[in-house]
Amino acid sequence: RFFAMIIQTCNKTIYKINSNSIYKMIWLLQYLNKFKEQEQYFDL
């Protein structure tokens, strides 16, 4: 039972890290898209 608790905690931590990195990736993509739009705006 004790080991199961440790494994569960580790899984939760890994899940948090993974979801966080995915969130950062999405944020980065959105940021790059905005940057591209600004570039096009300056080209005009």
Secondary structure, DSSP 8 states (H G I E B T S, - for coil): -HHHHHHHHHHHHHHHHHHHHHHHHHHHHHHHHHHHHHHHHHH-
